[in-house]
Amino acid sequence: MTSVLVVNTGSSSLKLRLLGPGGEIRASLDIDHWDGSADHGELRRFLGTVASADVAGADAIGHRIVHGGSRFSASVLIDDEVLKVIAGLASLAPLHQPRAIAGIKAVRAALPCIPAVACFDTAFHAGLPDAAATYALPRSWRQRFGLRRYGFHGLSHAYASRRATQLLGAQCPARSRLVTCHLGAGSSLAAVRDGRSVDTTMGFTPLEGLVMASRPGSVDPGLVVWLQQHGDLSVDDIALGLEKSSGLAGLANLGNGSGDMRDVRRAADAGEPDARLAIEVHAHRLRREIAAMAAAMNGLDALVFTGGIGEHQPAVRAEAAAGLDFLGVKIDPALNDRTTADGEITAPDAAVRTLVVTAREDIEIARQVRELVNGTF
């Protein structure tokens, strides 16, 4: 098996990559606003091309699924039963899970005879130690509702940690302790010890942890209860506010409602105090959580930045490093300013290495697909 078609559905977008054995992209399609229909013209034409021999075709298909719940701790071949379970987890990822199902059905209709694999963002964190995965909630609640910290962005964290180890080469300790920072519209950190996730910032849902574009990250649960009891807000009002109007968007208070870090930083540079506060809150939470991830491993060997913000916002990396010198983190300003792809930005006298890794969830998905399919057939 050589070629894998990777299908990555977002809350409104659809990205497809046909990858060769070395990770090279043989064909690709990005749809910014996909309606979930298999009849979408661009999608139909692309899948027709993939089915042809002109681009060597696809031997298997890998679908990114945000939430695997307690049922899926590794990638799995998709059948009707698996599809049913994935659909049943929609309440835990309401923006992404239904679209992932639509993606599976659309691709299956065009390529019905090619094996398809579900690859889960939660799977990388499925082996979290009990101390890291368990909420201090009543036992009856935890058992009845399956309440635990699942973690997300696992495909990105898995790839970033593996790629960072390659980049470090002989400088990577035999027993490594990495903190991987997936920073984008959605953001999370992972503490990766010897290639395994031992802690992460997101939890039962993708709302926990860092300040994000439109999500607040961790907030006092009592605040949410208070808003229901005394703020005259419905559950739906609160859910919408937490998903769409919080984070950088809520802090910066830009006229267009944007939570895009680029827009926020431009406004801060222009003297907008709310935007400056947004950047400071974002940096404070990022530094705090990086230190917490390091504490979970009793130290840190390398700090890894990935994702849209992690790769393309040197100022964010500098702001994080500025408060982490006590851990041994120190970056080279010149290297930091010009690095936007795989590379190292460590200062010469730093005890901890700092790297930038281009996010390639598609390569990680293809790796998992090949591993599963080659061992199954």
Secondary structure, 3 states (H helix, E strand, C coil): CCCEEEEEECCCCEEEEEECCCCCEEEEEEECCCCCCCCCHHHHHHHHHHCCHHHCCCCEEEEEECCCCCCCCCCEECCHHHHHHHHHCHHHCCCCHHHHHHHHHHHHHHCCCCCEEEEECCHHHCCCCHHHHCCCCCHHHHHHHCCCCCCCCHHHHHHHHHHHHHHHHHHCCCCCEEEEEECCCCCEEEEEECCEEEEECCCCCCCCCCCCCCCCCCCCHHHHHHHHHHCCCCHHHHHHHHHHCCHHHHHHCCCCCCCCHHHHHHHHHCCCHHHHHHHHHHHHHHHHHHHHHHHHCCCCCEEEEEHHHHHHCHHHHHHHHHCCHHHCECECHHHHHHCCCCEECECCCCCEEEEECCCCHHHHHHHHHHHHHHHHC
